[in-house]
Amino acid sequence: MNLTLTGVDGVVHKFFVDYDGDGNPGAGEPASPNFQTATVNYQSTADVAGSFTYYCQFHKSVMFGTFNVEEGGLATDINGDGKVDILDIFIVANAFNSRLGDPNYNVQADLDQNGVVNILDIFKVAKDFGKTA
């Protein structure tokens, strides 16, 4: 997930998704850094399927909502053969340093959907290497 979080009220905020329902950010739960009057670009993997509540850690009673994660195949299984392997790494490597609009840009290789295939996309495939769908 890619979030742009902006504080406009001068008060410290922190976005988190509460997977375990305890109302507090915990290990393995996506949580942004604190932000106040600046815009923060926050990226994380939503890797637990279900419907959860997201909160501002500091204003839980008024800043919250529903966060839904659908279960799906492995996004890093780029060629769709059911496993993350050297072929998927090859697809990302082949598109490495390409940007949206370039002839060798591959939207499936741009795993974080930021418009450029870079080391972060290779990291995502490497992290899932050996997993099966």
N, C-alpha and C positions, 0 to 999 in steps of 0.2 A: 504494500500500500504506500502511496505517496501522498502526504498531507502537507498543505500549506497552512500554518497556524499563525494567526496574527492577534496580538494583544493591542487593544486600543484604549483601554481604561486605566493604564498605568499600574495595574495590579498584577502580581505574579500568578501565572497559570501553568498547568502541566496536564497534558492530555494522556489518558491511559485507557486501555481496554481491560475490563475486569472479567477474565475467563473463569475464575473460581467463585465469583459471586460474593466475595467478602468485603467489597467496597474499598479495597486498598490495592495499590499497584504491587505486584509480586513477581517473583522469579518466573521468567518465561512469558510474562504479559507485556505486550507492546506499551511503552511509556516514552513520551517525548522528553526532551530536556525542558527545564523551566523556561518560560518566555514571558515577556512583559509588554514593552511597547514596540518591539521589533517583530518582523516576520521570520518564522523559523520553518525551514523545509525539513520535514521529518519523514524518513523512510523506514519501514519495518516490514517484516513478513507476518501476515496473519495466517498462521499455520494450524489453527484449531477451528474445525468446522462447528457452526452453531450460531445461535443468536445470543448476543452478550450486551451488557451495558457499557458505554464509554462514559468517562467522567473527566472533569477538571479535578485534579487531586485536592485543590484548595477550596473549591466551591461546589462540592458534590450535590448539594440540595437544589441548586438552580442551574447547573451546567452539566447536563447529561443527555444521553440519547441511546438509541438502539444501534448496534453494530452487528451486521450479519456477514457471516463467512460461509460461502458455499463450498462443499467438498468437490474436488475435481481431480483430474490427473495431475501428474507432476509437470509444472510449467517448464521445468528444465529438461524434460524429455522432448526435445525440440523436434526430432524426426518421428516421434509417435510410435516407436517400436516397443514401448512398455518398460524400457529401462534407460537409466541415465548412464551413458558410456562415452567412449572416445569419439563416437560419431557425433554426439551432441556437442562435445567440446570443439570438434572440427568445424561445425556449422558456425559457432560463435567466433572461433579464430578466423574463419574465412571472411567474416563481416567486421572484424576488429577495426576500430577507428573510423568506421563508416557512420554517416549521419543520415537522418531522415532526408530522403531525396537523392542520396548518392546511389549509383547503379548497383553496388554490392551490399547496400543496406538490407538487412533482413529483419522484419518486425518481430519475428519469433525469437531471433537472437538477442533482441533488445529486451531482455527479461524484466528490467525495471522500468521500461517504457518511458525513458527520459530523452529519447530522440537520438542517442548515440550508443553504439556498441563499444563498451570499454571494459576495463579490468573488473568492474563490479559485476558485469554479466558473466565473465569467465569465472569469477569467484562463486557465483550462484550455482553454476553447473558443477564446478569442482566440489562444492559443499554437498551436493546431492549425488555425486558420483557413486555408482553401485546400487542406488535405490531402484526399486521397481514399482511400477504403477499398480 
